[in-house]
Amino acid sequence: MSRSNLASNLASKTSSVLVVTLIVVLLDLLLAFYVTSHGFQPATNGIAVAGMTIQLQWLPVVGMVIVSLAAAYDAFSRIFPRWLGPEADPIARLRFLRAVAVSVVAFVCLLYVPYLLGSGWFWRHLSHVSHALSPLQGFGAWLETVELPILSLNAVYQYSAAQILASAALVLVPWVLARPAKRPRRIK
């Protein structure tokens, strides 16, 4: 493999990993800003790391940076082996985009859906829709029985559980979707 192919493969890998990480960090920062403005008190004490002081409520964001970097790098490395670049297999690009898109959607769903289900806005709209559509009348009651144990948790536990589940989805979904392609079976 030539040096230009290695350089383009490294540039593709680096840019892909950085874009995925940036998207995940922005989504997680949005949740952290929302949570700190609606209930959590910003911590005044922090942890000193490499000359910087990181406040305690930002530690999950730092963790998401590390998790998303590792997950995107692993997905890229599994789909595009070292000897092949993204130019060699156009279907592999689609597999990588699918793995990234599905993992980011799972991340967003697990991170934001519990907060959406706990909002008055959601229940108002569900009430209006269930009055208009009779099959959905029982759905609201069922959803409320499922959601009440989750909403009765302390806000810190809800935040922690959402972060843990979202990071697990961010790792597991690309791991499943980025399996190396199987060789077609030869017919004898």
NORHULIN-V813167 format. One record per backbone hydrogen bond with DSSP energy under -0.5 kcal/mol. NH is the residue of the N-H (numbers start at 1). CO is the residue of the C=O. E is the energy in kcal/mol with one decimal. If there is no record, write none. Layout:
# NORHULIN-V813167
nh:co:e
NH:CO:E
NH:CO:E
This chain:
# NORHULIN-V813167
nh:co:e
6:2:-2.0
7:3:-2.6
8:4:-2.5
9:5:-2.3
10:6:-2.4
11:7:-2.5
12:8:-2.5
13:9:-2.5
14:10:-2.7
15:11:-2.5
16:12:-2.4
17:13:-2.5
18:14:-2.4
19:15:-2.3
20:16:-2.3
21:17:-2.3
22:18:-2.4
23:19:-2.3
24:20:-2.3
25:21:-2.7
26:22:-2.5
27:23:-2.2
28:24:-2.5
29:25:-2.9
30:26:-2.0
31:27:-1.6
32:28:-2.5
33:29:-2.9
34:30:-2.1
35:31:-3.0
36:32:-2.5
37:33:-1.7
38:34:-1.1
39:36:-0.5
39:40:-0.5
40:35:-1.9
47:54:-2.7
49:47:-0.6
49:52:-3.4
52:49:-2.1
54:47:-2.8
54:52:-0.6
55:53:-0.6
56:45:-1.2
58:55:-1.6
59:56:-1.4
62:58:-1.9
63:59:-2.5
64:60:-2.4
65:61:-1.9
66:62:-1.9
67:63:-2.7
68:64:-2.9
69:65:-2.2
70:66:-2.3
71:67:-2.7
72:68:-2.5
73:69:-2.2
74:70:-2.4
75:71:-2.5
76:72:-2.5
77:73:-2.6
78:74:-2.2
79:75:-2.1
80:76:-2.9
81:79:-0.7
84:81:-1.3
88:85:-1.3
89:85:-0.6
93:89:-1.0
94:90:-1.2
95:91:-2.1
96:92:-2.5
97:93:-2.7
98:94:-2.5
99:95:-2.4
100:96:-2.6
101:97:-2.9
102:98:-2.7
103:99:-1.9
104:100:-2.5
105:101:-2.4
106:102:-2.5
107:103:-2.3
108:104:-2.6
109:105:-2.7
110:106:-2.5
111:107:-1.7
112:108:-2.9
113:108:-0.5
113:109:-1.8
116:112:-2.3
117:113:-3.0
118:114:-1.0
119:116:-1.3
123:119:-1.4
124:120:-2.5
125:121:-2.2
126:122:-2.6
127:123:-2.1
128:124:-2.0
129:125:-2.5
130:126:-2.7
131:127:-1.6
132:128:-1.3
133:129:-2.7
134:132:-0.6
136:133:-1.1
137:134:-1.5
140:136:-1.2
141:137:-0.7
142:138:-2.2
143:139:-2.8
144:140:-1.9
145:141:-1.7
146:142:-1.7
147:143:-2.4
148:144:-2.1
149:145:-0.5
150:147:-0.5
151:147:-2.5
152:148:-1.6
153:150:-1.2
158:154:-2.3
159:155:-2.4
160:156:-2.4
161:157:-2.9
162:158:-2.5
163:159:-2.2
164:160:-2.5
165:161:-2.6
166:162:-2.3
167:163:-2.3
168:164:-2.1
169:165:-2.2
170:166:-2.1
171:167:-1.3
172:168:-3.0
173:169:-1.9
175:171:-1.4
176:172:-2.2
177:173:-2.7
178:174:-2.4
179:176:-0.8
188:186:-0.5
